[in-house]
Amino acid sequence: MAKPGHSWSCAPAGKEEDEEGEDPLDARIARTGCLEQHRELQECMEQHRDWRHCQTQLRAFGACMARRDQRE
């Protein structure tokens, strides 16, 4: 069960993402300027199903987010 305040939700079965519009999480990450690194990490995770195989992508995303934090 999700904790209170959890903003993720599952789409109803059979519902395409295109019908719903942009994913709110993707929109927030896009505003950071790190969307490409995030997508590469997601693709790696989908392929390997183990974050240990995605260290390069994980570090790239983390570095991008750290640079963003330093700019603010």
C-alpha positions as CSV (number, residue, x, y, z in Angstrom):
1,M,0.0,0.0,0.0
2,A,1.3,3.5,-0.9
3,K,2.2,5.9,1.9
4,P,0.0,8.9,2.3
5,G,1.0,11.7,-0.1
6,H,2.2,9.2,-2.7
7,S,1.6,10.9,-6.1
8,W,2.1,7.9,-8.4
9,S,-1.0,6.2,-9.7
10,C,-1.5,3.3,-12.0
11,A,-3.4,3.8,-15.2
12,P,-6.5,1.7,-15.7
13,A,-5.9,-1.4,-17.7
14,G,-5.9,-0.9,-21.4
15,K,-5.4,2.8,-21.2
16,E,-2.6,4.2,-23.3
17,E,-0.2,6.9,-22.0
18,D,-0.9,9.0,-25.1
19,E,-4.6,9.3,-24.0
20,E,-3.6,10.5,-20.6
21,G,-1.0,13.1,-21.7
22,E,2.4,13.5,-20.3
23,D,3.5,11.6,-17.2
24,P,3.7,14.2,-14.3
25,L,7.0,12.7,-13.1
26,D,8.5,12.9,-16.6
27,A,7.3,16.6,-16.7
28,R,9.1,17.3,-13.4
29,I,12.3,15.6,-14.5
30,A,12.1,17.4,-17.9
31,R,12.2,20.7,-16.1
32,T,15.5,19.7,-14.4
33,G,17.2,19.3,-17.8
34,C,18.0,15.6,-17.0
35,L,15.2,13.9,-18.9
36,E,17.5,12.2,-21.4
37,Q,19.7,10.7,-18.6
38,H,16.5,9.6,-16.8
39,R,15.2,7.8,-19.9
40,E,18.5,6.1,-20.5
41,L,18.4,4.8,-16.9
42,Q,14.8,3.6,-17.4
43,E,15.7,1.8,-20.6
44,C,18.6,0.1,-18.9
45,M,16.4,-0.9,-15.9
46,E,13.8,-2.3,-18.3
47,Q,16.4,-4.3,-20.2
48,H,18.4,-5.7,-17.2
49,R,15.8,-5.5,-14.3
50,D,18.8,-5.0,-11.9
51,W,20.1,-1.5,-11.0
52,R,23.6,-3.0,-10.5
53,H,23.9,-3.4,-14.3
54,C,22.9,0.3,-14.8
55,Q,25.6,2.1,-12.8
56,T,26.8,4.2,-15.7
57,Q,23.3,5.5,-16.4
58,L,22.6,5.9,-12.7
59,R,25.8,8.0,-12.2
60,A,25.0,10.1,-15.2
61,F,21.5,10.9,-14.0
62,G,22.8,11.6,-10.5
63,A,25.5,13.9,-11.8
64,C,23.0,15.8,-13.9
65,M,20.7,16.3,-10.9
66,A,23.7,17.4,-8.8
67,R,24.7,20.0,-11.4
68,R,21.1,21.2,-11.4
69,D,21.1,21.6,-7.6
70,Q,24.4,23.5,-7.8
71,R,22.8,26.0,-10.3
72,E,19.9,26.8,-8.0
